[in-house]
Amino acid sequence: MIEGGDIVWSGQFGEEPKDITSGAVRHDYGDDLILPGFIDGHAHYPQTGVIASFGTQLLEWLEKYTFPEESLFSDLNYAREKASLFLDLLLSNGTTTAAVYCTVHRESAEAFFEEATSRNLRMIAGKVLMDRNAPLTVMDTALSGYEDTKSLIEKWHGRGRNLYAVTPRFAPTSTPEQLEACGALISEFDDVYLQTHVAENLDEIKWVADLFPNAASYQDVYAHYKMIGPRSLYGHAIHMDDADLAMAAETQTKFVHCPTSNLFMGSGLFDLNRVWKAGIDVMLGCDVGGGTSLSPFATMKAAYEIAQQAGFSLTPEVAFWLSTAGGAETLSLGDKIGRLEPGYEADIVVLNLKSTPIIQQRVERAESLRDILFAQMILADDRAIRAVYTSGNRIKAKQKITNGRDREQAR
């Protein structure tokens, strides 16, 4: 039961409290599965246009594909068009919350927050900070980056359902002065996020060591500038030593596992079980456009396959938890999203558990809920997304009238 954008009751059909059902509209999805909306911890909306670009690893990818595309986002109208497309694609895949990188241009962040607001989405995003080792068309300065970010925080953070993340791309493209400014922003606004990349690619790690010779490690660069902590989201974190993991655990720094990107870019294999044993919170991210799909099913599938290489089987229960309640907890939003319980924001996805013939035949042979969920995470795609609600508003629904299953009844 949803009222005013929030869940006010959940339970078994037929047990609804009569005092809140009078005059309600009923949406009936039969035996489809109702879940909290999916949550994604790492995505680059400006890279939607370069997804599936051939033949490079991280540093060449940036030079060849990312920077030329991102240079176009100084145009506010172009940024609005791409932000709208990205959010529509997210929602069509059942994702209702994401931590998103914009570009260095203030316009890209303005456009993203405008589009997210128009859909009443719970989104985290930030303007990229990048003042060296990149083309001039995608660079700011330490001062302009600080001032633009501060202004954007004051305008958008906490406005509606928007949240802001201070967003240096990664250590090699920020001067020490800019990294110091990032730490200052986090200190000034203690409830904003920080998102960036760490230890994704071996050549990247060597570059960081050359640029910051006094740092003990890549992560230690960020620690020096007071950029680690409970609201810091570090994408990838593949090549981490035990000291790095201990530091992340002690500071409650969060990691975002981006499996399709790691495979596509040849970056390496994230050891999920090792990171968990170190006591670090992890969530999943699609990392589009280095990642190859906005579908949370594709992300869960790749995470399972990578874990298998380390002799660890990621169960579907845990994979779905990482993509819902666990992701919310990692984002410090576990009291607002990720669960279908009273008091939570009504971000909801409805799954057709038999969306394709091959899934249907597998589900018909299922012996447990685990079997059914595993079939979805390995075989499903956006065709499985029957409906999506954000803050109680149904913004996507597949209207197939079959045996009355899609009826809406006014009471």
N, C-alpha and C positions, 0 to 999 in steps of 0.2 A: 504494500500500500504506500503510495507516494503522495505527498502534499507539500506544496511550496518548494519543490525541488529536492526534498529530502525524503528518505525512507522513514515512515512512521510505524510500520508494522511489517513483519515477515513471519511466515509460518506455513502450515499445511492448508491446502485448498479446502474450503468449507468451514474453516475455523476463524474466518475474518471477524473482527469485532463489529457488531452491527452499528455501533454509534459512529464509525468512520466509513462505512460502506454506503450509507444512504446518499443517493445522488451521484455515486462514483461512476466513472467509465471503466469498463473492464476490457483489458487486452488479453486475449486467450491464445496461448501458443501450444496448446496440447501437451505433448510429451517432449517438446524441445527443452534444452537445458538453459536455465537462466543463471548468469554469472555476473560478478562485478565487471565493469569495463576493464579492458587490458591496459597495462601501464608499461611504457617504454622509457628506458633510462638514458638513451643517447641517440640522437638523430640530427642530421644536418638538412634542414628544409631547403636551403639553396642548392643542394647537390642532387635534388630530385631529377634535374635535367641531365645529369651525367651518370646516372646509374647504369650499370652494365657497360662501362667503357673498358676497352680491351688492353691488356698486356703490360701493366705497370704495378710496381709496389709503391709503398706509401709516399716517399719523397718525390718520385717522378709523377705519381698520381696528382699530387698537389700542383706541381708546375704545369703539367700537361692538360689537366681537366678542371681541377677545382678552382684555381685562381682565375682563369679566364671566365668561367661561368659566374663566379662570385662578383667579379668586377661589374657585372650588369645590374647589381642590386642597389646601386646609387640612384636608380630610377624608381621612384616610389610606386608608380603604376605597375612596373614589371614585378617589383617585390610583392605587391598585393596579389597579382595574378598567380605567382608561384606559391605564396603562402596559402591562398585559397585552395589551390590544387593539392598541396601537401596535406592540409587538414582534411579535405574531402577524402583523400586516399587513406589517411590514418583511420578515419571513422568507418570507411567501407571495410576495413580490416578489423574493426572492433576495438581499436585503441582509442581511449577517451582521455588519457593523460600521457604526456611525454615531456622529457627534458630535451630542449631543442636549441641547437646552435643557429644563430642568424649569420650575417656577414659583418664585416668591419663597419659597414655603413649604418648610420643611425636609422636611415629609412627602412632598412630591412627589419629591424626590431619593431619600429612603429607599425609597419604593415602586418607583421605577425601578430602582435598583440591586438590590433584592430580586428583581424579576422577571427582570432580566438574569442574575443569578446562578443562578436556578432553571433557566435555559436554557443556562448556561455560555457566554455570549456575550462577545465582545471589544467592549465599549462604552465610550464616553467621554461623560460627562454632568456637569452641575453645577446647583446651585440658582441661580436668577436673583437678581441683586443689583439693587435698585431702591429708592431712598430719597427720590425726589421726582417731581413731575409725573405722578402716577398716583393712582388711588383708594387709600384707606387699606387696603382689603381685599387689595391686592397690593403693599404696601410693607413694607420692613424699615427698619432704620436702619444707619448706617455701622458702628456697633459690633455690633449683632446680626447683621448680614450677615457681618461678619468672623468673629465667633465661631462662627456656624453653619457657615460654609464651612470654617473650620479643623477643626472637629469632624468634618464629613463627609469631608474629605480624610484625616484620621487613621483614620477607620473604613473607608473604601471604596477609596481609591486604592491600587492594587496588590493588592487582595484578590481572589483568583481572577483573573479576566480584566478586572476593572473598572479604569477610569482616570478621573481627575477633571479637570474643566475649571472654573477660576474663570470665572464667567459673569455679568458685568454686561450687562443687556439692551442698552443703548447709552448713549452719553454724556449725552443729555438727561434720562435718568431716574436718574442718579447724581450726587450732590453731589461737589465736589472732595474732600471727606473720604472718601467711599466709593471714589472712583477711587484715592486714595492707599492705601486699605486693600487694593485689588486688587493694586496694585504690590507692597505689602508681602507679601501671600500668595505671589505668584510668587517673590519673593526668598527667602521662608522654605522653600518647597517647590519646588526648582528643576526637578523633573521633571513637574510638573503642567502642564496646558494652560491657555490663556486663550482664550475664545471670546466674540465680540460682533459687532456690526454696524458698518459704516462706509459712508458716502456712498451710501446706497441710494436716497434720494428727495430731490428738490431742496428741498422745503419743510423736510425734516429738516435738511438742510445749513444752511439759513438760520437755523434754530432753534439749532443748535449754535454758529454764529457769534455769535448774540446772547448765548448763555449763557457762552461762553468767548471774549470779545473779544480777548484777548491771544494766542490761538492762531493760528498761520499757516494751519491747515487743520483739518478734522475729524480726520484721522489724527494731526495734531500734538498734539491733545488727549491721545490715548492715549500718544503718545511722551513727553510731559511727565511722565506718571505711570508711566513705565517698563513699559508694557504691550504693547510690540511686541518681536518676536523669533522664533526658530525654532519655538517651540511655541505661537505665537499665531495663531489662526484667525479671519480677518475675513470675515464674510459680506457678499456683494454687491460692494462696492468698485467701483461703476459709474462714479461721477463723480469721477475722480481726475486731478489734474494731473501734469505730468512730475516735479515735486519730490516729490509723494507716492509715485509709483512708484519713484523713485530711493531714497527712504528705505526703502520696503518691501524692495527688492532688497538694499540694503546690510545691513539687519538680519535678512534671511532670513524676514521675516514672510510668512505664507501667506494667500492669498485663496481663498474658496469661491464659485464661480459657481453661482447659483441661478436658472436660466433660466425655469422655469415660473412661479415667483413674480414675477420681474421683468416678465414679460409680463402676468400676471393682475392685478398691482397697478399696472401702468402706470408702473413706476419708471424704466425706461430700458433701454438695451441694452449689456450688458457687452462690451467689446472684447477678446476672448480673445487674439487675435494680438498686439495692442499690449502687453498685460500680459506675455505670454511674451517678447516682444522686449526688455522691460525687465528680464528675468531673474528673474521672480517665479514661484514654484511655485503652481499652481492645482489645485484638485480640484472635483468637482461635488457639489451638494447639492440635495435636493428642496425644502427649506424649507416643508414642510407645517406649518401650514395655509395660509399665504399661497401656497405652491406647490400645484399642483393634482393631484399624483399622487405616490404613494410608489414608483412603478415607475422603476427606473433607465433603462429604455428610454425612457420619456416625458421624463426629464431629458436624456438624450443627444440625443433628437430635437429638443427645444427649443434645446439648445446649438448643434446643427447649424444650425437655422433662423436663430438670432440671428447666428451667424457669417457666414451667407450674406449678411445685410444689410450686412456690412462687406467683402464681396468675398473672404471667406476660407472655404474648404471644410474643415470638421472631418472628418477621415477616420474611418471606424469603428474602425480599429486604434487610433488615438489616443483616441477616445471610450471604448472598452472599457478601454484602459490607464488612463485617468483614473479609471475606476470600479473598478479593481482594483489593480494594482501601483503605478500612479502615485499613486492616492489613499493607499495605504499609505505610500509614501515621503513624501508631504506631511504625513502624521500622525506622522512619525518612527517608523513601525512597519514599515518596509520589510524588516526582518530577521525579522519574525514572521508577517505576513499578506500576502495579495495575490499569492502565487505558488504553483504546484503543484510544489514542490521539496522534497527531503528537509530536515528541520529546521524546516519551516514548520508553523504550526498548521493543522489540517485543517478549514478553513472552505471549503466547496465548494458550487457550484451546478451542476446538470445542466440543460442547455437542450434542449428539444425544438425543433429547427430548422424544423419544419413544423407548428407548433401550431395554425394556422388555415388554411382553404382558400386565402386570398389570399396568405399567406406561403408555403405549399407551392408554389403555381404560380410564385411569384417565385424561390424557391430552385431549383426544377427548371430554370429558365432561367439560373441563375447560372454565370458563367464563371470565378469566382475565390472565394477565401475572403472577400475584401473585399465582393463582392456578397452573400454569405450573411450576413455580419455586418451589413452596411448594412440589409438587409431586416429583421433583428431590431430594430435600434435605431430604425427608422422605423415598423414595423408591429406589433411584439410587445407583449405585456402579461403579466400574471401567469399566463396560460394556457401560456406558454412555459416556466414553471419546473417542471421535471419532478421534481426532488428538491433538498433542501437539507441540508447537513451542517454542524454547528457543533462544532468540536473533535472531529471524527470521528464524532459521533453523528448519525445520520439522524433529523431532526425533521420532515421533510416529504417525502412521496413520493406521486406519483400512480400508483396501481396499476392500470394498464390492461394486461391480458394480451393482447398482440398478437404472434403468431408467436414466442412465447417471449422477447421482448425484456426483459420485466420479471422474469425468473426470478432467484431467489436460490439459489445452490448452495453447500452446505457441503462443504468439502474435508477 
